Amino acid sequence: MKKTILLCFIHGFKGGDDTFANFPSHLKAILQHALPKVTIQAIVYPKYETRGDLTECVAKFREWLTNKVIDLEVANATPSPTVDPSVRTILVGHSMGGIVAAETLLSIINDQPIHSLSNSETKSTSSLPDPSLLMFPFIQGILAFDTPYLGIAPGVVAHGAEKHWNTANSAYSAYTNVASAFGWGGKNPQAGAVDASRMLPAPSARTVSDSNADAASAPLWQRYGKVAMFAGAAGAIAAGGAAAYMKRDQITEGWSWATSHLEFVGSLARPEDMKKRLSNIVQISNTQDLGFRNMYTTLGHAVDAANKQSSWTGKVLGVDRTFCNLPKGDLKKYFSPAVNDKSEAETLAHMTMFEPRNNPGYYTLSEEAKEIIADWAINDWYEESDGQTKGISIDEEGEMVEKPEDEQFEDVKRPASTSTEAWERDEL
């Protein structure tokens, strides 16, 4: 029987079909060379609404995945897809997509009608295989990328707050230094002093206290308070002040981005539920031989140790700059670092994980992902495969299509004179 490993990519909060960029096709290509006895297929779950009830979201995803797997099983003419499936799926989730993947696996396991010692205290007298072999769709493993299984690291907000505080503080210092040079704010303000308030927009006739006033119509200096006022005043004469003032929208955006993650069905605001979910996935991985790994981003050379140690957040939170909270003890082995030496912010490293231009470690990340999946896949099921299914492919929209006759027996091969990394870049 010809067999298929299906890579199913699930985006995270506010993500979409383009979250993974070219990573799905890249990983598919290098895995096909590592696992020549089976066909590697890749599908990306279409953009979905990352709001509402997590259970409903998982149910919709599971139904969609089930239909895709059924199509492949039919194409492979599998005699018994439940007892002996020809398709095994790797759920690949980014950020909250990893939580959707975990909940999907748990829902499939919990729906199994037959129990054995691996998931029940009651012995089964059935001669059928272990329940883990009766899953449909059969999930071979979960490969998560920067999924906050234990929540978002405090440093995501703390380091950002420190950076913006330092920027505002520098702007204030720039203003006071220049003010001193021009004689502003001295003991004798009349002696050649310039009224800094004249450098700001004139107050509107409608004040913020007016209950019918539109907040957007209030002058900028009223809306952003004294710190912004000083930054704005300094901005007229100092580039540093102008930069801080003009970045006020980015500061607000960054805060909203972090807090909006916490609002997604509240799943990241319930620590006990997060711990239980992770514990259940690890237990299934250990007892039913299913793979599980979370590759988390961590900042590298762009924020060197000296800067980490000198910052007040570094002294309180430690020098690790990660997007995810990391586990302790035995759970550490399920978490692997993915270093980004270019990014200076955890959120940026998190969002550009699959962009080679913004993540120098992209190809190292891809290679490690390939090795992890290959390790999960090389087993008796793999060895019994009759080879690749040449005539079936999946298009960019996740639909199964038949290849043209002249392409059905073409293998993707790297020219002998081409380096692996160069070939991978050219292929994609």
PARO-722714 format. One record per residue (C-alpha): x, y, z; residue in one letter. Coordinates in steps of 0.1 Angstrom, whole numbers, plus 2048, in hexadecimal, padded with zeros to 3 digits. Layout:
% PARO-722714
XYZa
...
% end
This chain:
% PARO-722714
800800800m
80D8227F6k
80D83A814k
80C86081At
819877835i
803896836l
8118B6844l
7F48CC850c
7FD8F0858f
7E8904870i
7ED929875h
7E993C895g
7D895B8A1f
7CE973885k
7E395D86Dg
7D995284Bg
7E393C82Dd
80395082Ad
80F94C84Et
827930844f
833941823a
84792780Fn
84E91182Ef
8348F6826p
8428EF803s
8668F2810h
8608D982Cl
84D8C2814k
86A8C27FBa
8868BA814i
8708A0826l
86988E805q
88E887802h
89187C826a
873865823l
8738567FFp
85D838807k
83E84E80Cv
82D86C7FCt
83088D80Ei
8128A480Aq
80D8C681Aa
7ED8DA81Fi
7E68FB831v
7C7900845y
7B491E836p
7B193E84Ak
79893A866y
789952880e
7A095189Et
78495B8B6r
76994A8C9g
7699288D8d
7889138D4l
7748F38D4t
7608FF8B6e
77F9098A4c
78F8E78A9v
76F8D589Ea
76F8E987Dk
7948E1877f
7908BC87Fr
7738B9866e
7878CA84Bw
7A68B4852l
790895852t
78389C830n
7A68A2822k
7B2881830v
79486E823i
79B87B800d
7BF86F802l
7B584D810e
79C8487F4v
7B78527DAa
7CE8397EAn
7B381E7E9a
7B981680Dt
7A67F6818p
7A180183Cs
7AA825844p
7A3822869t
7B5801871v
7D1805857d
7D282984Ap
7E783382Cs
7E9857838v
7F9864858r
7F7889860t
8108A0871i
7FF8BF87Fl
8158DD87Bv
8098FB88Fg
81791E893h
80F9318B3s
7EA92A8BCm
7E99118A0g
7FD8FA8B6g
7E28FB8D0i
7C78F48B5v
7DD8D68ABa
7E08CA8CFa
7BA8CD8D5e
7B38BB8B5t
7C989D8BFl
7B989C8E1l
79689C8D1s
79F8808BAi
7AD86B8D7i
78F8728EDn
7778678D1d
7868448CFq
76C82A8D8p
78580F8E2i
79C813900h
7BB80090Bs
7D5803927l
7E5820914s
7C783791Bn
7B1825934s
7B5812955e
79D7F8947t
7AC7DB933k
79E7D6910s
7957B3905t
7937BE8E1s
7AB7AF8C8s
7AC7D08B5l
7CB7E58B5p
7D37FF8CFd
7BC81E8CDp
7D98338C2s
7D981E8A2l
7B482489Cl
7B584A89Am
7A585A87Cf
7B586F870p
7D485F87Df
7EA87A88Di
80F87088Cq
81B88E89Fg
8188B48A7i
8348CB89Cl
82D8ED8ABa
83F90D8A4f
8419278C0d
82091B8CFt
81B92A8F2p
80F909902y
818919924l
80F93C91Bg
82295A90Di
84296391Ea
840981935p
85E990923g
849995903v
8389B2915v
8539BB92Ea
86F9BF915h
8599D38FEg
84E9E991Aa
8729EF925e
87C9F8901k
860A118FDh
867A2091Fw
88BA25916n
881A358F6t
869A4D907a
883A54922n
89DA5C907s
885A738F6a
87EA85917y
8A4A8891Ds
8A9A968FAa
88EAB0900y
89CABB921t
8C0ABD914n
8B6AD28F6v
89FAE790Ca
8BCAEE923s
8D2AF9906a
8B8B128FAf
8B1B1F91Dg
88EB0F920w
881B06941g
89BB19955g
896B2C975k
88FB4B961n
878B40946p
874B63938q
899B6692Fa
89AB5C90Bg
884B3D912a
86EB2E8F7v
84CB21900d
84DAFC8F7a
828AFA8F7s
827B0F8D8r
838AF38C5m
819ADD8CCl
7F7ADE8BAp
7DFAF78C9a
7C4AE78E0p
7A3AE08D0s
784AF28DBa
775AD08E3r
786AC1901t
78BA9C909v
774AA0927s
757AA8911d
742A88912s
736A8D8EEn
759A948E1a
76AA7C8C9d
78AA718D8a
79BA718B6a
794A978B3s
7A9A9F8D2a
7CCAAD8CCp
7E7A938CCl
7F8AA18EBw
7D8A9E8FFq
7D3A7A8F4r
7F6A6D8FBy
7FEA7F91Bg
81DA91928k
836A7791Cv
82AA7A8F8a
828A9F8FBm
84DAA1905f
856A888EAa
843A9D8D1g
853ABD8DCa
875AAE8DAa
86CAA08B8g
86CAC38AAa
891AC78B2i
89EAA48B9a
89CA858A3a
89AA6E8C1g
87BA7E8CEg
86AA7E8ACa
871A598A9a
862A518CBa
844A668C4y
83DA578A2m
840A348B0k
823A398C7r
80CA258B0d
825A088AFq
825A088D5i
7FFA058D6t
8009EB8BAe
8199D58CCg
8059D58ECw
7E59CD8DAs
7F69B18C7w
8029A08E8a
7E19A58FBt
7CC9998DDs
7DD9778E0h
7D1975903l
7AD97C8F8e
7AB95F8DFf
79194A8F1v
7A5950911g
7B993090Bs
7D9941914l
7CB951933a
7C4930944r
7E5922951p
7D6902960e
7C58F993Fd
7E68FF92Cm
7FA8E9944k
7E08CD941k
7DF8CF91Br
8058CD919l
8068B1932s
7EC89D91En
7FE8A18FDi
81F89690Cv
80E87891Cq
7FF86E8FBi
8218738EAs
83185C903n
817840905t
80C83F8E1q
82C8468CEd
8208678BEl
8388838B8g
8378A58CAf
84E8C28C8r
84C8E88CCn
8678FC8BAm
86891E8CCy
87893F8C1t
89394E8D5t
8A796E8CEl
8CC96C8C6g
8E89838BDh
8D29A18B7a
8CC9A48DCv
8EE9998EBd
8F398E90Fa
9019AF91Aa
8E19C2911n
8CC9A6920k
8DE9A9941q
8DF9CF943s
8B99D293Es
8A29D295Bw
88C9B794Bt
8AA9A1946g
8B39A396Ak
89099A975v
88598295Al
8A7973950g
8BA97592Fv
8A495D91Ad
891970900r
8759598F4t
85195E8E9f
84593F8FCc
846936920n
85E918923l
8578F9938p
86E8EB953k
87A8C895Bg
8728AB943d
85C8C092Dl
8798D3920k
8828B8908k
8638BF8F4y
86D8E38EEf
8898EC8D5s
89890F8D0p
8979208AEa
8AF93D8B0v
8A995D89Dn
8C997289Cd
8B998F88Ak
89A99889Ds
89B9AF8BBe
8789A78C7a
8679878D1e
84798F8BFt
85999789Fl
86D9768A1a
84C9648A7h
83B973888m
859970870t
86294C879m
85C940855f
86D95D843e
891956839p
89897B835r
88E983859n
899962869n
8BD958862p
8B5936872g
89A92D85Ay
8AD911848y
8BA903869t
896903875l
88A8F1856s
8A58D7859e
89D8D087De
8788CE875a
8808B485Ak
89589F871e
87A8A088Ci
85F894874i
87587A864a
87D86B886d
85786888Dw
84F85A86Ba
86983F867i
858821876n
84780086Cd
82B81385Bw
844826846y
85980783De
83B7F4830e
83280F817s
8338057F2d
8418277E8g
8348497DEq
8128507CEt
81D8617AEk
7FC86C7A0g
7ED87F7BDi
7F68A27C9s
7E68BE7DEi
7E38E17D0d
7E99027E3e
7C49027EEe
7C78E07FEg
7B38CE7E2e
7BE8AC7D5m
7C88AC7B1v
7D5893798e
7F789B789k
7FB89B763p
80887A756e
82A88874Cd
830894770e
824876783q
845864784f
85C882788e
86F8827A8d
87D8A37B6v
8A389F7B6k
8BF8B67BFr
8DB8BA7A5p
8FA8A97B2a
90E8C97AFs
8F68DE7C3t
8F98E37E9s
8DB8D97FDt
8D48FC80Ae
8D890C7E7a
8C18F27D8w
8A78F77F3e
8A791D7EDr
8A59187C7d
8898FE7CAe
8749167DEl
% end
